[in-house]
């Protein structure tokens, strides 16, 4: 279930970038072809994104999604 937790952090970062960014939601869905309804549901936390859509949206917002090994606690 770790992947779901990580994806929720990615979606939170995307939502925050949209809220704080200079591009309107209208401009985003027009430029990327994401439906207005889907983007609205994403912003309300009612819907997620496919990995491909999350990557496209992150790149559009000048964000980078990084996957790395989990840091281990020293014993």
Secondary structure, DSSP 8 states (H G I E B T S, - for coil): -HHHHHHHHHHHHHHHHHHHSSS-HHHHHHHH---HHHHHHHHTTS----HHHHHHHHHHTT-------------
